[in-house]
Amino acid sequence: VVWRARHATTGQLAAVKEINTAKLNGKLQSSLASEVSVLQRAKHSNLVGLLDIIKVRPRVHLTLELARDARSSVQTLCAMTKVT
């Protein structure tokens, strides 16, 4: 599930991707670890950045920058929620 969020103090908008790790098999857990690793290293103006990771078992919350315009926001959030 992806939530749209606003930082309580700064007002910065973000996307919060909530993942229930208890429902992930080994392959999906490995994919999640790879995704987090890539997001931590990736720094580019055309990519949404990883702002924070909050782990509260059995869930992981990835706080990501929200894309700048509405169209790319929807496309980015839809792409983030696909599990293959």
Disulfide bonds with the S-S distance in Angstrom:
none
